[in-house]
Amino acid sequence: MKGKGIIMGVLALAIVGLVVAIYSSVMKPVRFEQDFYTRRDACALKLKTIRVLEEQYKLTYGKYCGDFDTLVNRLLTEDSLHIRQKQINYDVIPEDVSVNDMLESEAIKRGYIKYEEVYVNPIAQLREQKKLDYTDANGAVKTFTDQELKNLCYIPYPKGTTEKFQLEAGTIVNNGFNVPVFECKIDLKTLMSDLDDQLVRNKIAEIERVSSKYAGWKVGDMTQAITDGNFE
């Protein structure tokens, strides 16, 4: 009886082990798909923000930038964006007059409002316009800090990596004109290098076979004047 009990115990353990192995085998591709979309979303947040910076850089300097350090540092440190800034001359407005109740053209004519040509900091304006706001995992709305902007160049996965997004900028000829373009991207092989290699290869092959698209995440394009992201 004792021997039979031992055998039964061993069989029970073997069955449990088999169930665990089967469950792990079934769940492995499921977890991989979850990781795939989690990493896509993390890349999308960074790539969208890089696009915002590139568009502000182009508005400020007339071209896109192909170097992360130059892109972020110039936008952070230079009061270089030329804008027309509205000024309300409260000192000359009578107490019984509200500029909100009259046409702006009339307010300008009376000297209540004027516009000045000024230079402002590009990042400060983006923050004022709420273009550097994002929603974190807990649903809280935050604004990218200076350090977070400097860290945009690093891909979000694998955790702790120092691998950077690939960034390029230049011009193409479109209808006889030189048009600025940029592209920022990361391939899936690099982004998912800490996951099961065969599953990564299968995902890349699936993307290339089904859609012939770039097997990774990107925004902009060096061959056409677009700033779309393939995650959108």
Phi, psi and chi 1 to 4 in degrees:
 res  aa     phi    psi   chi1   chi2   chi3   chi4
   1 MET       -  -39.7  -68.7  -64.7  -66.6      -
   2 LYS   -62.6  -43.9 -174.8  176.7  179.6  180.0
   3 GLY   -62.9  -38.7      -      -      -      -
   4 LYS   -64.7  -37.9 -176.2  177.1 -179.1 -178.9
   5 GLY   -64.2  -39.6      -      -      -      -
   6 ILE   -63.8  -43.1  -66.9  173.6      -      -
   7 ILE   -61.4  -43.3  -66.7  172.6      -      -
   8 MET   -62.9  -38.8  -67.3  -63.1  -67.7      -
   9 GLY   -64.6  -43.0      -      -      -      -
  10 VAL   -63.6  -42.2  170.7      -      -      -
  11 LEU   -62.2  -40.2  -72.7  174.6      -      -
  12 ALA   -62.2  -43.4      -      -      -      -
  13 LEU   -63.7  -39.2  -71.8  173.8      -      -
  14 ALA   -64.2  -40.7      -      -      -      -
  15 ILE   -64.8  -44.2  -68.7  171.1      -      -
  16 VAL   -60.4  -43.9  169.9      -      -      -
  17 GLY   -62.7  -39.4      -      -      -      -
  18 LEU   -65.6  -42.1 -179.0   60.0      -      -
  19 VAL   -62.3  -44.7  169.3      -      -      -
  20 VAL   -61.6  -42.2  169.9      -      -      -
  21 ALA   -64.0  -42.8      -      -      -      -
  22 ILE   -64.7  -43.9  -67.1  172.7      -      -
  23 TYR   -61.9  -44.3  177.8   79.5      -      -
  24 SER   -63.0  -39.3  -62.8      -      -      -
  25 SER   -65.1  -39.5  177.2      -      -      -
  26 VAL   -72.1  -40.6  170.4      -      -      -
  27 MET   -79.3  -19.8  -69.7  -56.3  -63.5      -
  28 LYS   -58.0  -50.4 -169.0  172.9 -176.3  178.9
  29 PRO   -67.6  -28.9   19.4  -30.6      -      -
  30 VAL   -65.3  -47.3  173.8      -      -      -
  31 ARG   -64.0  -35.4  -74.4 -167.3  -66.4  -93.5
  32 PHE   -61.9  -44.9  177.7   85.2      -      -
  33 GLU   -62.6  -38.8  -75.7  -62.5  -51.9      -
  34 GLN   -62.7  -43.5  -68.3  172.8  -19.7      -
  35 ASP   -62.8  -39.6  -86.3  -30.9      -      -
  36 PHE   -57.0  -48.3  173.6   78.0      -      -
  37 TYR   -76.2  -32.5  -71.4  109.0      -      -
  38 THR   -61.8  -43.3  -64.6      -      -      -
  39 ARG   -72.3  -34.7  -63.0 -178.1 -172.9 -147.4
  40 ARG   -59.2  -47.6  177.7 -158.2   63.3 -178.7
  41 ASP   -65.0  -38.4  -66.7  -15.0      -      -
  42 ALA   -66.1  -39.8      -      -      -      -
  43 CYS   -66.9  -40.0  -76.8      -      -      -
  44 ALA   -59.2  -43.1      -      -      -      -
  45 LEU   -60.4  -45.5  175.2   60.1      -      -
  46 LYS   -68.1  -43.4  -74.3 -158.1  165.9 -165.9
  47 LEU   -66.7  -37.1  -70.4  171.2      -      -
  48 LYS   -63.1  -39.8  -73.8  177.1 -177.8  178.3
  49 THR   -71.0  -38.6  -51.7      -      -      -
  50 ILE   -60.8  -39.0  -69.3  168.5      -      -
  51 ARG   -62.0  -42.7  175.5  171.5   59.8 -165.8
  52 VAL   -58.2  -44.8  168.3      -      -      -
  53 LEU   -65.4  -42.2  -63.3 -174.5      -      -
  54 GLU   -62.9  -41.5  -75.8  -75.2    5.0      -
  55 GLU   -66.1  -37.6  -70.4  175.0  -20.3      -
  56 GLN   -68.8  -36.4 -169.5   76.9  -28.7      -
  57 TYR   -63.5  -44.1 -167.3   94.3      -      -
  58 LYS   -64.4  -41.0  179.9  173.7  176.0  -72.8
  59 LEU   -63.0  -34.0 -178.2   63.8      -      -
  60 THR   -83.3  -45.1  -55.6      -      -      -
  61 TYR  -114.1   -1.6  -57.6  107.3      -      -
  62 GLY    82.9    8.1      -      -      -      -
  63 LYS  -158.5  165.6   59.7 -177.6  179.2  179.7
  64 TYR   -85.6  168.9  -66.8  118.3      -      -
  65 CYS  -121.1  136.1 -178.2      -      -      -
  66 GLY  -103.2   14.2      -      -      -      -
  67 ASP  -133.4  124.0  177.2   76.6      -      -
  68 PHE   -61.0  -45.5  -81.7  114.7      -      -
  69 ASP   -60.3  -45.4  -71.3  -20.6      -      -
  70 THR   -65.4  -43.9  -57.5      -      -      -
  71 LEU   -55.6  -53.9  171.9   66.2      -      -
  72 VAL   -75.6  -45.5  176.2      -      -      -
  73 ASN   -65.2  -40.2  -70.9  -26.7      -      -
  74 ARG   -66.9  -42.2  -69.1 -165.1   72.4 -179.2
  75 LEU   -66.7  -32.7  -67.3  178.8      -      -
  76 LEU   -76.9  -34.7  -82.7  172.5      -      -
  77 THR  -107.7  -15.6   61.1      -      -      -
  78 GLU  -106.4  133.1  -63.1  179.0    2.6      -
  79 ASP   -86.7   77.1  -67.4  -20.3      -      -
  80 SER  -120.3   -4.3   49.0      -      -      -
  81 LEU   -87.2  119.4  178.7   60.5      -      -
  82 HIS   -87.1  120.6 -177.4 -125.0      -      -
  83 ILE  -137.7  163.8   64.8  170.0      -      -
  84 ARG   -96.7  117.2  -67.1 -178.1   70.5 -119.3
  85 GLN  -106.0  131.6 -168.2  170.9   64.5      -
  86 LYS   -79.4  131.6 -176.8  178.2 -179.7  178.4
  87 GLN  -124.0  129.6  -58.8  -75.1  -18.9      -
  88 ILE  -103.1  122.2  -60.1  178.3      -      -
  89 ASN   -88.8   80.7  -60.4  -39.0      -      -
  90 TYR   -61.3  -27.4  -68.5  102.4      -      -
  91 ASP   -65.7  -26.2  -67.5  -18.7      -      -
  92 VAL  -104.5    0.1  -58.3      -      -      -
  93 ILE   -87.3  121.6  -59.0  174.0      -      -
  94 PRO   -58.4  151.4  -23.3   34.1      -      -
  95 GLU   -61.9  -29.5  -68.7 -175.9    2.3      -
  96 ASP   -91.9   11.9   59.2  -17.9      -      -
  97 VAL  -115.8  134.9  172.8      -      -      -
  98 SER  -117.8  121.1  172.2      -      -      -
  99 VAL   -66.7  -20.0  -66.5      -      -      -
 100 ASN   -72.1  -17.2  -64.8  -35.9      -      -
 101 ASP   -97.7    6.6  -63.4  -27.9      -      -
 102 MET  -129.8  161.9   65.4  175.3   64.2      -
 103 LEU   -63.9  143.3  -66.9  173.7      -      -
 104 GLU   -61.2  -37.1 -173.8  174.7  -86.5      -
 105 SER   -61.1  -37.1   57.5      -      -      -
 106 GLU   -70.4  -39.9  179.5   63.9   22.5      -
 107 ALA   -64.0  -38.2      -      -      -      -
 108 ILE   -66.1  -41.9  -67.5  173.7      -      -
 109 LYS   -61.1  -37.1 -178.2  178.4  178.5 -178.9
 110 ARG   -83.2   -6.4  -65.4 -172.4 -175.3 -172.9
 111 GLY    85.8   11.9      -      -      -      -
 112 TYR   -77.6  -30.8  -59.1  159.1      -      -
 113 ILE  -128.5  142.4  -67.6  175.8      -      -
 114 LYS  -145.0  159.0   66.5  177.1 -179.8  178.6
 115 TYR  -114.4  135.5  -78.9   88.9      -      -
 116 GLU  -117.7  143.4  -66.7 -178.4  -18.9      -
 117 GLU   -83.7  114.4  -56.2  -71.9  -34.2      -
 118 VAL  -133.8  164.5  -62.1      -      -      -
 119 TYR  -111.2  131.9  -74.6   90.7      -      -
 120 VAL  -127.7  167.4  -62.1      -      -      -
 121 ASN   -77.1  126.8  178.9  -99.1      -      -
 122 PRO   -60.1  -40.6  -24.3   34.8      -      -
 123 ILE   -69.0  -40.7  -67.8  -64.0      -      -
 124 ALA   -59.6  -39.4      -      -      -      -
 125 GLN   -69.1  -39.1 -168.4 -167.3   53.3      -
 126 LEU   -61.4  -40.5  -72.6  175.4      -      -
 127 ARG   -66.6  -39.7  -72.2 -171.9  172.6  127.6
 128 GLU   -63.0  -34.8 -176.0  178.1  -27.6      -
 129 GLN   -84.7    2.7  -64.2  169.9  -21.6      -
 130 LYS    65.2   21.8  -52.2  -64.7 -176.3 -176.8
 131 LYS   -83.7   -6.8  -69.4 -176.3  178.1  179.8
 132 LEU  -111.2   20.5  -68.8  179.0      -      -
 133 ASP   -87.5  149.4  -72.7   -2.6      -      -
 134 TYR  -150.3  161.7   68.5   97.1      -      -
 135 THR  -105.1  124.0  -57.1      -      -      -
 136 ASP   -81.0 -177.9   69.4    9.9      -      -
 137 ALA   -63.2  -22.9      -      -      -      -
 138 ASN   -93.6    4.4  -62.4  -42.3      -      -
 139 GLY    86.6    5.2      -      -      -      -
 140 ALA   -85.1  137.8      -      -      -      -
 141 VAL   -86.2  124.2  176.7      -      -      -
 142 LYS  -127.7  167.0  -63.6 -177.3  177.3  179.5
 143 THR  -117.2  135.4  -58.0      -      -      -
 144 PHE   -57.4  127.7  -82.1   96.0      -      -
 145 THR   -79.5  169.9   64.7      -      -      -
 146 ASP   -58.0  -43.9  -71.1    2.2      -      -
 147 GLN   -66.4  -38.4 -170.8   58.0   53.2      -
 148 GLU   -64.7  -35.6  -73.8  172.3  -26.5      -
 149 LEU   -65.7  -39.6  -67.5  176.0      -      -
 150 LYS   -67.2  -26.7  -68.4  176.7 -178.8  179.4
 151 ASN   -89.7    0.8  -69.8  -20.2      -      -
 152 LEU   -60.5  -25.4  -76.7  173.9      -      -
 153 CYS   -67.4  -21.9   59.8      -      -      -
 154 TYR   -88.3  134.2  -61.3  108.7      -      -
 155 ILE   -67.3  147.5   64.3  175.1      -      -
 156 PRO   -75.0  -19.1   26.0  -34.3      -      -
 157 TYR  -139.0  153.8  -68.9   91.4      -      -
 158 PRO   -61.1  152.3  -19.2   32.0      -      -
 159 LYS   -57.6  134.2  -70.5  -63.8 -174.4 -179.4
 160 GLY    85.6    0.3      -      -      -      -
 161 THR   -70.5  153.7 -175.9      -      -      -
 162 THR  -110.0   12.0   56.5      -      -      -
 163 GLU   -67.7  140.2 -169.0   77.6   33.9      -
 164 LYS  -110.4  155.3  -66.5 -176.6  178.5 -178.1
 165 PHE   -61.2  151.2  -72.9  101.0      -      -
 166 GLN   -87.9  124.5  -60.1  169.2   43.8      -
 167 LEU  -123.7  129.6 -180.0   64.0      -      -
 168 GLU  -134.6  155.0  -67.2 -177.7   80.0      -
 169 ALA  -151.1  151.7      -      -      -      -
 170 GLY  -179.4 -150.7      -      -      -      -
 171 THR  -137.0  153.4   59.9      -      -      -
 172 ILE  -128.2  161.1   60.9  170.4      -      -
 173 VAL   -92.5  121.6  177.7      -      -      -
 174 ASN  -132.0  114.1 -170.6   -1.4      -      -
 175 ASN    55.1   37.7  -66.5  -35.6      -      -
 176 GLY    85.0    0.7      -      -      -      -
 177 PHE  -114.3  146.6  -64.4   94.5      -      -
 178 ASN   -79.4  118.5  -71.9  -33.0      -      -
 179 VAL  -115.2  127.5  179.4      -      -      -
 180 PRO   -65.8  140.7  -19.0   32.2      -      -
 181 VAL  -139.7  159.4  -67.7      -      -      -
 182 PHE  -148.1  162.9   84.4   95.0      -      -
 183 GLU  -150.2  134.0 -179.7  175.9  -72.7      -
 184 CYS  -131.4  130.0 -171.2      -      -      -
 185 LYS  -155.6  165.6   63.5 -175.1  179.7 -179.4
 186 ILE  -148.4  135.0 -171.3   64.7      -      -
 187 ASP   -83.3  153.9   60.4  -87.3      -      -
 188 LEU   -63.4  -34.1  -69.4 -176.7      -      -
 189 LYS   -59.7  -39.2 -175.6  176.9 -179.9 -179.9
 190 THR   -77.0  -44.6  -57.6      -      -      -
 191 LEU   -64.0  -31.2 -178.5   66.9      -      -
 192 MET  -115.9   30.5  -50.9 -176.7   82.7      -
 193 SER   -67.1  -17.7   60.5      -      -      -
 194 ASP   -93.4    2.3   58.3  -32.6      -      -
 195 LEU  -100.8  176.2  -59.2 -178.6      -      -
 196 ASP   -56.2  121.1 -176.6  -89.4      -      -
 197 ASP   -61.3  -39.8 -177.2   64.1      -      -
 198 GLN   -68.0  -39.7 -171.3   57.5   54.5      -
 199 LEU   -65.6  -36.4  -69.4  176.5      -      -
 200 VAL   -64.5  -45.1  173.6      -      -      -
 201 ARG   -61.3  -41.4  -70.1  173.8 -178.8  -89.4
 202 ASN   -62.5  -41.6  -67.3  -14.0      -      -
 203 LYS   -65.5  -42.8  175.2   60.1   72.8  173.3
 204 ILE   -62.0  -45.3  -67.4  172.9      -      -
 205 ALA   -62.8  -38.3      -      -      -      -
 206 GLU   -63.7  -45.0  174.3 -170.1  -22.7      -
 207 ILE   -64.0  -45.6  -67.6  171.3      -      -
 208 GLU   -68.9  -32.9  -67.8  176.6  -19.0      -
 209 ARG   -76.7  -44.3 -178.6  179.8   67.1 -106.3
 210 VAL   -78.3  -41.8  173.2      -      -      -
 211 SER  -121.1  -11.4   61.8      -      -      -
 212 SER    57.0   24.9  -61.7      -      -      -
 213 LYS   -89.7  169.2  -68.1 -177.8  178.7  179.1
 214 TYR   -62.7  128.8  172.2   67.3      -      -
 215 ALA   -83.8   72.5      -      -      -      -
 216 GLY   172.1 -166.9      -      -      -      -
 217 TRP  -117.4  136.5  -55.7  115.4      -      -
 218 LYS  -150.1  161.2   59.4  176.2  -75.5 -170.3
 219 VAL  -138.0  141.3   65.2      -      -      -
 220 GLY    77.9 -179.1      -      -      -      -
 221 ASP  -162.1  136.6 -161.8  -66.4      -      -
 222 MET   -83.7   -5.5  -71.3  -59.0  -66.5      -
 223 THR  -110.6   -9.0   64.0      -      -      -
 224 GLN  -150.2  153.8   51.6 -175.0  -31.3      -
 225 ALA   -82.7   72.2      -      -      -      -
 226 ILE  -132.7  156.1   62.1  171.4      -      -
 227 THR  -124.1   19.9   60.1      -      -      -
 228 ASP   -69.9  156.6  -61.5  -20.4      -      -
 229 GLY  -109.3  144.2      -      -      -      -
 230 ASN   -78.2    2.2   66.0   -9.8      -      -
 231 PHE   -95.3   -2.9   45.4   80.8      -      -
 232 GLU   -96.5      -  -64.7  173.6  -53.3      -
